[in-house]
Amino acid sequence: MAQTTVGCRLPHGLIITVGEVSVELKGTNSSLVIGGHGITEGVDKEFFDKWLSLNKDCAAVKAGLIFSHEKTNSVKAEAIEKKDNKNGFEGIDPAKPGPGIAPVDGKE
């Protein structure tokens, strides 16, 4: 059985399911994070390829937030290349909270 390593930039990871089989992908909340991506090793390649084909229109897949390679070093390299990609769950910068919103100076 061929295996693959999966990179996932979602902060909470993701449980992916095909039929009766589920696999939990590690996210940025895991202990092994490279370039802001959780790294999940030892995923059945046939299972992941099937899930990927069923979910090719998923926003996270289209944005490259979930990807795999057979070699772990290739996943780590791609994760580092994609370290600046945004997933939409980033924290708010208190100095620049958003358009039309002024930061509070903290003095009352």
Summary of the structure (lengths in Angstrom):
residues: 108
radius of gyration: 16.8
end to end distance: 63.8
largest distance: 63.8
contacts: 277
relative contact order: 0.23
helix: 22%
strand: 30%
